[in-house]
Amino acid sequence: MGKRAVKKSDGHSAVQLEPLYTTESGHLYVSKIENALETAPFRKLSGKVDLLFTSPPFPLVRKKRYGNETGEAYLSWLEALAPRLAELLSETGSIVMEIGNSWISGTPVMSTLALEALLAFKKAGKLHLSQHLICHNPARLPGPAQWVNVERIRLKDSFTHVWWMSKTERPKADNRKVLIAYSEDMKRLLRRQSYNSGKRPSGHVISEKGFLKNRGGAIAPSVLSAAVSDSVTPESLLKFGGTAVETAYREYCDRKGLETHPARMQSNLAAFFIQFLTDENDLVLDPFAGSNTTGAVAEALGRRWIGVEANEGYAKGSKGRFAKYVNR
């Protein structure tokens, strides 16, 4: 791990960033992403990243130990990163960014800063918005506590925004890779091989045979549920749901005396987009890796990956997501 200067063929020096650890498919670096982008390994990534999947630190009112910016500084910081990150994308690559909600300090009023930052990021990166999705977590604890639990004047905040952006209007994507289980009604229809076709009050015309073919599942909606069940999650991604995937990570951190990351990425959310937007051996980058959920899921799905995390303690703890490090 660390940085060292190396001499390039043109006589100029470039900073060489060494990974904290390496697995069969990827590397984890300890650095702020803006610094990492100035180093030799990242200069070589231009045009090679198939998916940049991440959740940047949320624009909270007070700084947290995991490195969030605050207020207008957050917007400016994310906006400045946009063109540099977009440059890394392959021609059919995507950026998927999850970002949570924030509230104005001391008041029961939501801030629009997160959405403003996303809009600024899209514009500065000259990106297309392929789709805006919502990640809903019905099991999330009620909050903000003062307005939801104490004064009881707001509903609990249970969703985050997920923006899928790309350099081209037609990035690589295949929703057949993330089909969800058919409903019981649809399963009965397929067995019966009949339904009421014709024109609906909405004006839509339902064909006689359009819904009679079993296509392996239903197309996933743009509201994604963090609650994993057979009915709402693609079968191939079920292994990434629930708390089981976190156990080895938490136990590793406990054994090593390392603090677990307080805002960990949901494994099934990472798995959904990696499966949806990439093929095997494609390159996935997470510039705000945290506990490196993205890297671990990418490796499990046969993708190459690179992670960057500014906090060395969180980076060290993320080794617990990989079997080759668990017993070391």
KEFIDO-672033 format. One record per residue (C-alpha): x, y, z; residue in three letters. Coordinates in nm, 3 decimals, always signed. Layout:
<gukols>
{east X, north Y, up Z, rest ala}
...
</gukols>
This chain:
<gukols>
{east +0.000, north +0.000, up +0.000, rest met}
{east +0.115, north +0.360, up -0.056, rest gly}
{east +0.239, north +0.595, up -0.324, rest lys}
{east +0.571, north +0.626, up -0.502, rest arg}
{east +0.692, north +0.833, up -0.796, rest ala}
{east +0.786, north +0.652, up -1.116, rest val}
{east +0.955, north +0.790, up -1.426, rest lys}
{east +0.749, north +0.781, up -1.746, rest lys}
{east +0.896, north +0.750, up -2.096, rest ser}
{east +0.840, north +1.122, up -2.158, rest asp}
{east +1.062, north +1.210, up -1.863, rest gly}
{east +0.782, north +1.326, up -1.632, rest his}
{east +0.701, north +1.169, up -1.299, rest ser}
{east +0.373, north +0.997, up -1.224, rest ala}
{east +0.256, north +0.882, up -0.884, rest val}
{east +0.224, north +0.505, up -0.856, rest gln}
{east -0.050, north +0.398, up -0.613, rest leu}
{east -0.009, north +0.054, up -0.458, rest glu}
{east -0.318, north -0.148, up -0.360, rest pro}
{east -0.389, north -0.229, up +0.003, rest leu}
{east -0.487, north -0.578, up -0.110, rest tyr}
{east -0.551, north -0.778, up -0.422, rest thr}
{east -0.785, north -1.068, up -0.494, rest thr}
{east -0.821, north -1.293, up -0.796, rest glu}
{east -1.031, north -1.030, up -0.974, rest ser}
{east -0.960, north -0.691, up -0.821, rest gly}
{east -0.767, north -0.433, up -0.621, rest his}
{east -0.858, north -0.208, up -0.327, rest leu}
{east -0.672, north +0.122, up -0.291, rest tyr}
{east -0.659, north +0.356, up +0.008, rest val}
{east -0.692, north +0.709, up -0.122, rest ser}
{east -0.935, north +0.990, up -0.183, rest lys}
{east -1.071, north +0.934, up -0.531, rest ile}
{east -0.965, north +1.282, up -0.647, rest glu}
{east -0.605, north +1.193, up -0.554, rest asn}
{east -0.623, north +0.842, up -0.696, rest ala}
{east -0.728, north +0.981, up -1.034, rest leu}
{east -0.389, north +1.156, up -1.057, rest glu}
{east -0.193, north +0.831, up -1.022, rest thr}
{east -0.056, north +0.599, up -1.288, rest ala}
{east -0.299, north +0.307, up -1.236, rest pro}
{east -0.603, north +0.531, up -1.278, rest phe}
{east -0.472, north +0.725, up -1.574, rest arg}
{east -0.465, north +0.392, up -1.756, rest lys}
{east -0.836, north +0.336, up -1.687, rest leu}
{east -0.965, north +0.598, up -1.930, rest ser}
{east -1.236, north +0.441, up -2.146, rest gly}
{east -1.209, north +0.101, up -1.976, rest lys}
{east -1.467, north +0.102, up -1.694, rest val}
{east -1.790, north -0.079, up -1.784, rest asp}
{east -1.977, north +0.015, up -1.466, rest leu}
{east -1.905, north +0.274, up -1.201, rest leu}
{east -2.133, north +0.172, up -0.916, rest phe}
{east -2.120, north +0.366, up -0.592, rest thr}
{east -2.289, north +0.549, up -0.310, rest ser}
{east -2.096, north +0.870, up -0.234, rest pro}
{east -2.100, north +1.005, up +0.121, rest pro}
{east -2.440, north +1.168, up +0.175, rest phe}
{east -2.457, north +1.550, up +0.211, rest pro}
{east -2.509, north +1.550, up +0.587, rest leu}
{east -2.531, north +1.858, up +0.804, rest val}
{east -2.234, north +1.761, up +1.022, rest arg}
{east -1.920, north +1.588, up +0.905, rest lys}
{east -1.903, north +1.216, up +0.984, rest lys}
{east -1.594, north +1.005, up +1.026, rest arg}
{east -1.649, north +0.842, up +0.687, rest tyr}
{east -1.576, north +1.166, up +0.507, rest gly}
{east -1.887, north +1.345, up +0.385, rest asn}
{east -1.880, north +1.703, up +0.264, rest glu}
{east -2.146, north +1.949, up +0.380, rest thr}
{east -2.372, north +2.210, up +0.221, rest gly}
{east -2.268, north +2.376, up -0.103, rest glu}
{east -1.919, north +2.229, up -0.067, rest ala}
{east -2.076, north +1.887, up -0.126, rest tyr}
{east -2.238, north +2.000, up -0.450, rest leu}
{east -1.916, north +2.158, up -0.577, rest ser}
{east -1.709, north +1.854, up -0.480, rest trp}
{east -1.935, north +1.604, up -0.659, rest leu}
{east -1.973, north +1.832, up -0.962, rest glu}
{east -1.595, north +1.863, up -1.000, rest ala}
{east -1.556, north +1.485, up -0.995, rest leu}
{east -1.813, north +1.422, up -1.269, rest ala}
{east -1.606, north +1.482, up -1.585, rest pro}
{east -1.309, north +1.295, up -1.441, rest arg}
{east -1.519, north +0.990, up -1.355, rest leu}
{east -1.716, north +1.001, up -1.681, rest ala}
{east -1.386, north +0.992, up -1.871, rest glu}
{east -1.318, north +0.647, up -1.727, rest leu}
{east -1.629, north +0.493, up -1.882, rest leu}
{east -1.621, north +0.268, up -2.185, rest ser}
{east -1.842, north +0.384, up -2.472, rest glu}
{east -2.129, north +0.163, up -2.352, rest thr}
{east -2.048, north +0.196, up -1.981, rest gly}
{east -2.274, north +0.328, up -1.705, rest ser}
{east -2.253, north +0.521, up -1.379, rest ile}
{east -2.503, north +0.411, up -1.115, rest val}
{east -2.511, north +0.634, up -0.811, rest met}
{east -2.722, north +0.580, up -0.500, rest glu}
{east -2.772, north +0.883, up -0.282, rest ile}
{east -2.989, north +0.927, up +0.025, rest gly}
{east -3.202, north +1.212, up +0.151, rest asn}
{east -3.087, north +1.490, up +0.380, rest ser}
{east -3.268, north +1.729, up +0.614, rest trp}
{east -3.208, north +2.092, up +0.704, rest ile}
{east -3.053, north +2.113, up +1.049, rest ser}
{east -3.294, north +2.174, up +1.335, rest gly}
{east -3.607, north +2.178, up +1.120, rest thr}
{east -3.854, north +1.916, up +0.988, rest pro}
{east -3.773, north +2.024, up +0.633, rest val}
{east -3.599, north +1.817, up +0.369, rest met}
{east -3.299, north +1.952, up +0.181, rest ser}
{east -3.289, north +1.940, up -0.200, rest thr}
{east -2.909, north +1.930, up -0.195, rest leu}
{east -2.884, north +1.563, up -0.290, rest ala}
{east -3.096, north +1.613, up -0.602, rest leu}
{east -2.916, north +1.935, up -0.689, rest glu}
{east -2.584, north +1.753, up -0.662, rest ala}
{east -2.705, north +1.472, up -0.888, rest leu}
{east -2.825, north +1.721, up -1.149, rest leu}
{east -2.494, north +1.907, up -1.131, rest ala}
{east -2.303, north +1.578, up -1.163, rest phe}
{east -2.505, north +1.474, up -1.471, rest lys}
{east -2.455, north +1.810, up -1.640, rest lys}
{east -2.085, north +1.843, up -1.561, rest ala}
{east -2.018, north +1.488, up -1.679, rest gly}
{east -2.219, north +1.540, up -2.001, rest lys}
{east -2.413, north +1.228, up -1.916, rest leu}
{east -2.752, north +1.094, up -2.021, rest his}
{east -2.998, north +0.995, up -1.749, rest leu}
{east -3.083, north +0.642, up -1.856, rest ser}
{east -3.329, north +0.595, up -1.570, rest gln}
{east -3.414, north +0.726, up -1.225, rest his}
{east -3.487, north +0.446, up -0.981, rest leu}
{east -3.592, north +0.431, up -0.617, rest ile}
{east -3.451, north +0.186, up -0.363, rest cys}
{east -3.718, north +0.129, up -0.100, rest his}
{east -3.629, north -0.031, up +0.232, rest asn}
{east -3.950, north -0.089, up +0.434, rest pro}
{east -3.748, north -0.234, up +0.721, rest ala}
{east -3.541, north +0.080, up +0.769, rest arg}
{east -3.550, north +0.224, up +1.121, rest leu}
{east -3.772, north +0.534, up +1.163, rest pro}
{east -3.599, north +0.863, up +1.109, rest gly}
{east -3.521, north +1.147, up +1.135, rest pro}
{east -3.585, north +1.062, up +1.501, rest ala}
{east -3.689, north +1.406, up +1.625, rest gln}
{east -3.961, north +1.453, up +1.365, rest trp}
{east -4.073, north +1.092, up +1.323, rest val}
{east -4.033, north +0.931, up +1.667, rest asn}
{east -4.051, north +1.222, up +1.911, rest val}
{east -4.281, north +1.485, up +1.763, rest glu}
{east -4.456, north +1.242, up +1.525, rest arg}
{east -4.498, north +1.505, up +1.254, rest ile}
{east -4.321, north +1.328, up +0.963, rest arg}
{east -4.321, north +0.983, up +0.803, rest leu}
{east -4.012, north +0.768, up +0.827, rest lys}
{east -3.756, north +0.818, up +0.551, rest asp}
{east -3.740, north +0.477, up +0.381, rest ser}
{east -3.596, north +0.528, up +0.033, rest phe}
{east -3.290, north +0.645, up -0.155, rest thr}
{east -3.249, north +0.778, up -0.508, rest his}
{east -3.061, north +0.569, up -0.763, rest val}
{east -2.953, north +0.745, up -1.081, rest trp}
{east -2.836, north +0.542, up -1.378, rest trp}
{east -2.632, north +0.761, up -1.612, rest met}
{east -2.431, north +0.692, up -1.927, rest ser}
{east -2.218, north +0.852, up -2.199, rest lys}
{east -2.439, north +0.713, up -2.475, rest thr}
{east -2.816, north +0.695, up -2.505, rest glu}
{east -2.787, north +0.316, up -2.539, rest arg}
{east -2.547, north +0.180, up -2.277, rest pro}
{east -2.500, north -0.193, up -2.230, rest lys}
{east -2.803, north -0.333, up -2.044, rest ala}
{east -3.019, north -0.646, up -2.045, rest asp}
{east -3.324, north -0.666, up -1.817, rest asn}
{east -3.356, north -1.039, up -1.891, rest arg}
{east -3.065, north -1.091, up -1.652, rest lys}
{east -3.266, north -0.950, up -1.360, rest val}
{east -3.617, north -1.085, up -1.410, rest leu}
{east -3.821, north -1.125, up -1.093, rest ile}
{east -4.050, north -1.414, up -1.004, rest ala}
{east -4.395, north -1.416, up -1.161, rest tyr}
{east -4.687, north -1.337, up -0.934, rest ser}
{east -4.923, north -1.621, up -0.842, rest glu}
{east -5.185, north -1.472, up -1.077, rest asp}
{east -4.939, north -1.480, up -1.366, rest met}
{east -4.839, north -1.838, up -1.286, rest lys}
{east -5.206, north -1.939, up -1.298, rest arg}
{east -5.250, north -1.757, up -1.628, rest leu}
{east -4.955, north -1.946, up -1.778, rest leu}
{east -5.101, north -2.276, up -1.663, rest arg}
{east -5.448, north -2.187, up -1.793, rest arg}
{east -5.315, north -2.042, up -2.120, rest gln}
{east -5.602, north -1.796, up -2.150, rest ser}
{east -5.699, north -1.445, up -2.036, rest tyr}
{east -5.931, north -1.161, up -2.130, rest asn}
{east -5.773, north -0.986, up -2.426, rest ser}
{east -5.901, north -0.675, up -2.604, rest gly}
{east -5.921, north -0.304, up -2.540, rest lys}
{east -5.900, north -0.172, up -2.185, rest arg}
{east -6.063, north +0.147, up -2.046, rest pro}
{east -5.716, north +0.307, up -2.052, rest ser}
{east -5.708, north +0.263, up -2.430, rest gly}
{east -5.443, north -0.009, up -2.425, rest his}
{east -5.511, north -0.308, up -2.649, rest val}
{east -5.413, north -0.643, up -2.495, rest ile}
{east -5.327, north -0.899, up -2.761, rest ser}
{east -5.470, north -1.251, up -2.755, rest glu}
{east -5.137, north -1.431, up -2.700, rest lys}
{east -4.896, north -1.165, up -2.576, rest gly}
{east -4.892, north -1.292, up -2.217, rest phe}
{east -4.907, north -1.666, up -2.279, rest leu}
{east -4.534, north -1.728, up -2.322, rest lys}
{east -4.325, north -1.807, up -2.015, rest asn}
{east -4.026, north -1.574, up -2.039, rest arg}
{east -3.870, north -1.688, up -1.713, rest gly}
{east -4.000, north -1.404, up -1.500, rest gly}
{east -4.140, north -1.052, up -1.494, rest ala}
{east -3.951, north -0.737, up -1.586, rest ile}
{east -3.818, north -0.565, up -1.274, rest ala}
{east -3.982, north -0.232, up -1.182, rest pro}
{east -3.798, north +0.096, up -1.130, rest ser}
{east -3.882, north +0.086, up -0.759, rest val}
{east -3.640, north -0.165, up -0.613, rest leu}
{east -3.710, north -0.323, up -0.277, rest ser}
{east -3.428, north -0.381, up -0.030, rest ala}
{east -3.639, north -0.653, up +0.131, rest ala}
{east -3.530, north -0.982, up -0.023, rest val}
{east -3.791, north -1.246, up -0.098, rest ser}
{east -3.857, north -1.496, up -0.375, rest asp}
{east -4.131, north -1.275, up -0.517, rest ser}
{east -3.936, north -0.950, up -0.550, rest val}
{east -3.577, north -1.053, up -0.620, rest thr}
{east -3.420, north -1.223, up -0.923, rest pro}
{east -3.339, north -1.581, up -0.829, rest glu}
{east -2.973, north -1.543, up -0.926, rest ser}
{east -2.934, north -1.259, up -0.675, rest leu}
{east -3.106, north -1.410, up -0.371, rest leu}
{east -2.774, north -1.522, up -0.224, rest lys}
{east -2.677, north -1.157, up -0.180, rest phe}
{east -2.978, north -1.063, up +0.032, rest gly}
{east -3.033, north -1.045, up +0.406, rest gly}
{east -2.775, north -1.026, up +0.682, rest thr}
{east -2.592, north -1.352, up +0.609, rest ala}
{east -2.356, north -1.185, up +0.362, rest val}
{east -2.252, north -0.938, up +0.633, rest glu}
{east -2.161, north -1.197, up +0.895, rest thr}
{east -1.807, north -1.277, up +0.779, rest ala}
{east -1.732, north -0.907, up +0.736, rest tyr}
{east -1.851, north -0.813, up +1.087, rest arg}
{east -1.675, north -1.106, up +1.250, rest glu}
{east -1.350, north -1.020, up +1.072, rest tyr}
{east -1.370, north -0.657, up +1.190, rest cys}
{east -1.442, north -0.770, up +1.548, rest asp}
{east -1.147, north -1.007, up +1.547, rest arg}
{east -0.911, north -0.743, up +1.409, rest lys}
{east -1.041, north -0.464, up +1.632, rest gly}
{east -1.161, north -0.263, up +1.332, rest leu}
{east -1.473, north -0.045, up +1.319, rest glu}
{east -1.743, north -0.160, up +1.078, rest thr}
{east -1.857, north +0.093, up +0.821, rest his}
{east -2.172, north +0.274, up +0.942, rest pro}
{east -2.336, north +0.310, up +0.598, rest ala}
{east -2.273, north -0.015, up +0.414, rest arg}
{east -2.394, north -0.071, up +0.059, rest met}
{east -2.674, north -0.328, up +0.023, rest gln}
{east -2.530, north -0.638, up -0.140, rest ser}
{east -2.843, north -0.719, up -0.338, rest asn}
{east -2.858, north -0.366, up -0.482, rest leu}
{east -2.499, north -0.392, up -0.605, rest ala}
{east -2.569, north -0.739, up -0.743, rest ala}
{east -2.879, north -0.616, up -0.930, rest phe}
{east -2.695, north -0.348, up -1.125, rest phe}
{east -2.378, north -0.548, up -1.183, rest ile}
{east -2.586, north -0.830, up -1.326, rest gln}
{east -2.810, north -0.591, up -1.524, rest phe}
{east -2.543, north -0.368, up -1.680, rest leu}
{east -2.229, north -0.581, up -1.722, rest thr}
{east -2.107, north -0.911, up -1.859, rest asp}
{east -1.857, north -1.152, up -1.710, rest glu}
{east -1.502, north -1.015, up -1.699, rest asn}
{east -1.623, north -0.653, up -1.738, rest asp}
{east -1.461, north -0.393, up -1.512, rest leu}
{east -1.655, north -0.245, up -1.218, rest val}
{east -1.526, north +0.057, up -1.023, rest leu}
{east -1.641, north +0.192, up -0.687, rest asp}
{east -1.468, north +0.524, up -0.605, rest pro}
{east -1.623, north +0.536, up -0.255, rest phe}
{east -1.580, north +0.170, up -0.166, rest ala}
{east -1.647, north +0.183, up +0.209, rest gly}
{east -1.658, north -0.181, up +0.320, rest ser}
{east -1.614, north -0.284, up -0.045, rest asn}
{east -1.948, north -0.452, up -0.095, rest thr}
{east -1.925, north -0.363, up -0.464, rest thr}
{east -1.592, north -0.539, up -0.509, rest gly}
{east -1.702, north -0.852, up -0.323, rest ala}
{east -2.024, north -0.882, up -0.525, rest val}
{east -1.844, north -0.811, up -0.852, rest ala}
{east -1.595, north -1.088, up -0.779, rest glu}
{east -1.873, north -1.333, up -0.689, rest ala}
{east -2.040, north -1.255, up -1.024, rest leu}
{east -1.722, north -1.304, up -1.227, rest gly}
{east -1.641, north -0.939, up -1.293, rest arg}
{east -1.311, north -0.756, up -1.250, rest arg}
{east -1.321, north -0.473, up -0.999, rest trp}
{east -1.136, north -0.175, up -0.853, rest ile}
{east -1.227, north -0.005, up -0.526, rest gly}
{east -1.103, north +0.320, up -0.371, rest val}
{east -1.162, north +0.405, up -0.006, rest glu}
{east -1.025, north +0.710, up +0.176, rest ala}
{east -1.052, north +0.564, up +0.529, rest asn}
{east -0.775, north +0.309, up +0.586, rest glu}
{east -0.957, north +0.143, up +0.877, rest gly}
{east -1.267, north +0.075, up +0.668, rest tyr}
{east -1.046, north -0.045, up +0.383, rest ala}
{east -0.865, north -0.290, up +0.609, rest lys}
{east -1.195, north -0.421, up +0.744, rest gly}
{east -1.322, north -0.485, up +0.392, rest ser}
{east -1.075, north -0.773, up +0.361, rest lys}
{east -1.328, north -0.970, up +0.565, rest gly}
{east -1.553, north -0.987, up +0.258, rest arg}
{east -1.305, north -1.213, up +0.079, rest phe}
{east -1.243, north -1.575, up +0.178, rest ala}
{east -0.868, north -1.558, up +0.109, rest lys}
{east -0.828, north -1.299, up +0.387, rest tyr}
{east -1.083, north -1.412, up +0.645, rest val}
{east -0.845, north -1.640, up +0.837, rest asn}
{east -0.541, north -1.416, up +0.817, rest arg}
</gukols>
